[in-house]
Amino acid sequence: MAEGPAASDSRGFGRAVRDAFFLLESGAAIVNHGSFGATPRPVLAAAEEWRRRMEAQPDRFMRTELPPAIRAAAEMLGRFIGARGEDLVFVDNATTGVNAVIGSFPLAAGDEVLTTTHVYGAVRNALNRHYRPAGVRIVEAEVPFPVSGEEEILAAVAAGFSPRTRLLIIDHVTSPTALIFPVARLAALARERGVAVLVDGAHAPGMIDLDVPALGVDWYVGNCHKWLMAPKSAGFLWAAPERQAALHPPVISHGYGHGFHAEFDWTGTHDYSPWLAVPAAIEFGAAFGWDIIRRRNHALLLEAVTLINAAWWTAIGGPPALLGTMATIRLPPALAGDGPADFAHARAIRDRLWAEARIEAPVTPFAGALWVRISAHIYNELDDYRRLAAYSPA
């Protein structure tokens, strides 16, 4: 496998990678890797080999082969995120990891949980389900959008703390607005106040060069099926050693009370192949060079943002320093139309983009406007974004 370019101006590279390694529909501009990812053929083949081994002798596999295989995969993933494998467990996705943490961290009436207005919708729902019935107050710091830089984020979150704050939940890369938050600096603010920190890093693995323990947080959840390109249903939960004993999965099974690994590594019979194929995904990216992939994708994203904004002349969600390989751009009036800035209208525009132009890009209402979120990964080229910039409703 040849190394990919360090910059985005290698015409034909993304298309060649897409044709050789991905199953994506021909003729479509897929600029939405951020929602569900896309898994290359060699990684899918690795997952299929694990399923074949399982079905050859299910009893032997589940009892004898699976436990060490999970731990070996965790060790490799740990090295990729700068952590020890023993400090992380696999979960099906980041949302599962968030639910594990908040379900294991009881709070009392009058306590507060601090997050931001950029929090992922599923996490907001989980907070409401777990904490509001107990009288816990959920506080959302009003982070400006568009945002000009890290200081605005820090100031907004700092203003949200109170003497009753017990838990801070922050995104590493926000889902609706595609901003990289200064997690280490935010965690430092929380530590000064004796507040525990959970990071929703759903988009970070593969997009950002990670050293999770160095962030100074208590828990970190991430997805492997997005920018890391593992199969769907592969995520992880990292916990600081002192937090592991009190941590339990949302599904309680035979390992309850027998330790961090025992509880999470087996929550019942299901297809473990996505977890076991994570090393293959890491190796796939390593063949190109993960640093090269990240630099190339970031450069491509910035070119795409410049191209689209030159055509639309609206607004970008944040400066280049806060963008990784996703960005949000406000829809111009010609695309936003006269409808309200709500989820129904956003979905209608997204559906029209696909039906009329074969463009797959999410549209989201935020801060009173409609925004399109674009992603850049190894199979994308600038032509994908030219199609979006030139789109005009029929």
NORMOPE-V283805 format. One record per pair of residues at least 12 apart in sequence whose ideal C-beta (glycine too) atoms are under 6 Angstrom apart, sorted by sequence separation. I is the first residue (numbers start at 1). GAP is how many residues later the second one is. If there is no record, write none. Layout:
I/GAP ; I/GAP
//
This chain:
223/12 ; 143/13 ; 253/13 ; 316/13 ; 350/13 ; 361/13 ; 74/14 ; 142/14 ; 222/14 ; 249/14 ; 253/14 ; 349/14 ; 141/15 ; 248/15 ; 249/15 ; 253/15 ; 315/15 ; 22/16 ; 141/16 ; 170/16 ; 183/16 ; 221/16 ; 244/16 ; 251/16 ; 314/16 ; 205/17 ; 346/17 ; 22/18 ; 199/18 ; 204/18 ; 220/18 ; 249/18 ; 302/18 ; 314/18 ; 346/18 ; 21/19 ; 141/19 ; 201/19 ; 346/19 ; 21/20 ; 197/20 ; 207/20 ; 219/20 ; 312/20 ; 139/21 ; 197/21 ; 198/21 ; 199/21 ; 201/21 ; 202/21 ; 206/21 ; 308/21 ; 168/22 ; 196/22 ; 206/22 ; 218/22 ; 305/22 ; 117/23 ; 203/23 ; 205/23 ; 342/23 ; 116/24 ; 301/24 ; 341/24 ; 346/24 ; 98/25 ; 111/25 ; 112/25 ; 113/25 ; 114/25 ; 115/25 ; 116/25 ; 117/25 ; 118/25 ; 218/25 ; 109/26 ; 117/26 ; 212/26 ; 301/26 ; 95/27 ; 99/27 ; 112/27 ; 116/27 ; 168/27 ; 172/27 ; 298/27 ; 341/27 ; 98/28 ; 102/28 ; 153/28 ; 187/28 ; 297/28 ; 341/28 ; 359/28 ; 107/29 ; 157/29 ; 167/29 ; 168/29 ; 169/29 ; 170/29 ; 171/29 ; 172/29 ; 187/29 ; 341/29 ; 359/29 ; 165/30 ; 173/30 ; 187/30 ; 154/31 ; 158/31 ; 173/31 ; 184/31 ; 145/32 ; 150/32 ; 161/32 ; 172/32 ; 183/32 ; 336/34 ; 357/34 ; 356/38 ; 330/39 ; 331/39 ; 234/40 ; 233/41 ; 234/41 ; 330/41 ; 331/41 ; 231/43 ; 328/43 ; 329/43 ; 234/44 ; 328/45 ; 114/46 ; 231/46 ; 230/47 ; 327/47 ; 230/48 ; 326/49 ; 112/50 ; 114/51 ; 230/51 ; 325/51 ; 112/52 ; 229/52 ; 111/53 ; 112/53 ; 228/53 ; 113/54 ; 114/54 ; 115/54 ; 224/54 ; 111/55 ; 120/55 ; 118/56 ; 107/59 ; 118/59 ; 304/70 ; 301/75 ; 300/76 ; 123/77 ; 308/77 ; 307/78 ; 311/78 ; 297/79 ; 303/79 ; 297/80 ; 304/81 ; 308/81 ; 307/82 ; 293/85 ; 101/97 ; 94/108 ; 208/116 ; 207/117 ; 101/118 ; 207/118 ; 98/123 ; 97/124 ; 94/127 ; 82/128 ; 94/128 ; 81/129 ; 82/129 ; 83/129 ; 94/129 ; 82/130 ; 83/130 ; 93/130 ; 81/131 ; 178/139 ; 179/139 ; 97/140 ; 177/140 ; 92/141 ; 94/141 ; 93/142 ; 104/142 ; 180/142 ; 104/143 ; 179/143 ; 91/144 ; 104/144 ; 180/144 ; 90/146 ; 91/146 ; 103/147 ; 88/148 ; 89/148 ; 178/148 ; 100/149 ; 178/149 ; 88/150 ; 100/150 ; 178/150 ; 87/151 ; 99/151 ; 177/151 ; 83/155 ; 146/169 ; 146/171 ; 147/171 ; 89/175 ; 47/184 ; 90/185 ; 37/188 ; 176/188 ; 37/189 ; 40/189 ; 39/190 ; 176/190 ; 39/192 ; 70/195 ; 178/195 ; 77/201 ; 73/202 ; 80/202 ; 73/203 ; 76/203 ; 73/205 ; 73/206 ; 69/207 ; 51/222 ; 145/222 ; 50/223 ; 47/226 ; 50/226 ; 47/230 ; 46/231 ; 43/234 ; 46/234 ; 43/237 ; 43/238 ; 43/241 ; 42/242 ; 40/244 ; 4/284 ; 3/285 ; 1/286 ; 3/286 ; 6/286 ; 4/288 ; 8/288 ; 6/289 ; 5/291 ; 8/291 ; 4/292 ; 7/292 ; 8/292 ; 34/292 ; 8/295 ; 32/328 ; 32/329 ; 28/330 ; 29/330 ; 30/330 ; 31/330 ; 32/330 ; 27/331 ; 34/341 ; 33/342 ; 31/343 ; 32/343 ; 31/344 ; 33/344 ; 31/353 ; 29/355 ; 22/357 ; 29/358 ; 17/361 ; 18/361 ; 17/362 ; 14/365 ; 14/366 ; 15/366 ; 14/367
//
